[in-house]
Amino acid sequence: MYMTPKSGLLLAGSCITAIAAVGSVFELTSGQPDFGTQNTAIILALSIPLTIIFFLAAVKDTKANIK
């Protein structure tokens, strides 16, 4: 197995931020976001790049541990 605790945490972070992005899209399209339109849009704007960053970092860490 090549996964380390670091890559596992990065992958978990990627999953959490991806869920936040999807939830934000649903909230914004519903018309009445619970946290307000501006806050929900900020969450969406931050979660998309964080998802990509966490995922790529997890893949990079896993590849670095392949022997």
Residue frames relative to the residue before (quaternion, step in Angstrom):
aa qw qx qy qz dx dy dz
M 1.0000 0.0000 0.0000 0.0000 0.00 0.00 0.00
Y 0.2886 -0.8023 0.5083 0.1209 3.56 -0.85 0.99
M 0.5547 0.6282 -0.3992 0.3721 3.59 1.19 -0.31
T 0.1954 -0.7554 0.6173 0.1009 3.52 -1.01 0.92
P 0.6680 -0.4723 0.3520 0.4548 3.62 -1.17 0.18
K 0.6205 0.5504 -0.3427 0.4411 3.59 1.05 -0.73
S 0.7012 0.4496 -0.2831 0.4755 3.59 0.82 -0.93
G 0.6106 0.5489 -0.3462 0.4540 3.58 1.13 -0.59
L 0.6634 0.4892 -0.2993 0.4807 3.56 0.99 -0.82
L 0.6380 0.5145 -0.3271 0.4704 3.58 1.02 -0.75
L 0.6562 0.4993 -0.3085 0.4743 3.57 1.00 -0.79
A 0.6271 0.5186 -0.3304 0.4781 3.59 1.05 -0.73
G 0.6392 0.5193 -0.3197 0.4686 3.58 1.01 -0.79
S 0.6296 0.5312 -0.3222 0.4664 3.55 1.06 -0.76
C 0.6553 0.5076 -0.3086 0.4666 3.58 0.97 -0.84
I 0.6664 0.5071 -0.3058 0.4531 3.58 0.91 -0.91
T 0.6929 0.4580 -0.2947 0.4725 3.59 0.89 -0.85
A 0.6055 0.5354 -0.3596 0.4663 3.61 1.11 -0.55
I 0.6390 0.5088 -0.3219 0.4787 3.59 1.01 -0.78
A 0.6332 0.5261 -0.3260 0.4647 3.59 1.03 -0.78
A 0.6458 0.5195 -0.3206 0.4586 3.59 1.00 -0.79
V 0.6692 0.4878 -0.3017 0.4725 3.58 0.88 -0.90
G 0.6521 0.5134 -0.3108 0.4633 3.58 0.97 -0.84
S 0.6439 0.5227 -0.3211 0.4572 3.57 1.02 -0.76
V 0.6257 0.5231 -0.3375 0.4700 3.57 1.02 -0.77
F 0.6635 0.4925 -0.3111 0.4695 3.60 0.89 -0.87
E 0.6465 0.5173 -0.3209 0.4598 3.59 0.97 -0.82
L 0.6852 0.4867 -0.2938 0.4554 3.58 0.89 -0.89
T 0.6969 0.4580 -0.2855 0.4722 3.59 1.01 -0.70
S 0.5734 0.5969 -0.3879 0.4056 3.60 1.20 -0.28
G 0.5093 -0.6702 0.4070 0.3546 3.58 1.20 -0.45
Q 0.7903 0.1693 -0.0839 0.5829 3.60 1.12 -0.59
P 0.1017 -0.8199 0.5609 0.0526 3.63 0.27 1.19
D 0.5472 -0.6450 0.4308 0.3145 3.59 -0.99 0.86
F 0.7563 0.3620 -0.1979 0.5077 3.60 0.98 -0.80
G 0.6015 -0.5379 0.3631 0.4659 3.59 1.26 0.07
T 0.6264 -0.5799 0.3753 0.3612 3.53 -1.15 0.62
Q 0.6845 0.4975 -0.3027 0.4386 3.58 0.84 -0.93
N 0.6758 0.4878 -0.3020 0.4628 3.61 0.86 -0.89
T 0.6547 0.5074 -0.3095 0.4671 3.58 0.98 -0.82
A 0.6425 0.5083 -0.3215 0.4748 3.58 1.03 -0.75
I 0.6286 0.5209 -0.3347 0.4706 3.60 1.04 -0.70
I 0.6314 0.5221 -0.3240 0.4729 3.58 0.99 -0.85
L 0.6579 0.5030 -0.3053 0.4701 3.58 0.95 -0.87
A 0.6789 0.5030 -0.2946 0.4464 3.58 0.88 -0.94
L 0.6945 0.4519 -0.2776 0.4863 3.60 1.07 -0.63
S 0.6856 0.5241 -0.3006 0.4059 3.57 0.96 -0.82
I 0.6101 0.5660 -0.3692 0.4137 3.62 1.03 -0.61
P 0.7208 0.4012 -0.2907 0.4848 3.65 0.69 -0.87
L 0.6146 0.5493 -0.3574 0.4390 3.61 1.06 -0.65
T 0.6027 0.5529 -0.3506 0.4562 3.58 1.06 -0.73
I 0.6849 0.4808 -0.2829 0.4688 3.56 0.86 -0.97
I 0.6597 0.5156 -0.3104 0.4502 3.58 0.90 -0.92
F 0.6761 0.4895 -0.2977 0.4632 3.59 0.85 -0.95
F 0.6625 0.5108 -0.3161 0.4474 3.59 0.91 -0.87
L 0.6847 0.4774 -0.2937 0.4659 3.58 0.86 -0.93
A 0.6317 0.5176 -0.3348 0.4701 3.59 1.05 -0.69
A 0.6394 0.5179 -0.3284 0.4638 3.61 1.01 -0.74
V 0.6571 0.4942 -0.3096 0.4777 3.58 0.96 -0.84
K 0.6449 0.5216 -0.3191 0.4585 3.59 0.96 -0.84
D 0.6648 0.4976 -0.3048 0.4664 3.59 0.94 -0.87
T 0.6508 0.5100 -0.3182 0.4639 3.57 0.98 -0.80
K 0.6589 0.5014 -0.3127 0.4654 3.57 0.93 -0.84
A 0.6408 0.5345 -0.3253 0.4448 3.58 1.06 -0.71
N 0.7125 0.4507 -0.2505 0.4759 3.59 1.17 -0.54
I 0.4824 0.6350 -0.4556 0.3955 3.60 1.24 0.11
K 0.1092 -0.8188 0.5630 0.0258 3.55 -0.75 1.05
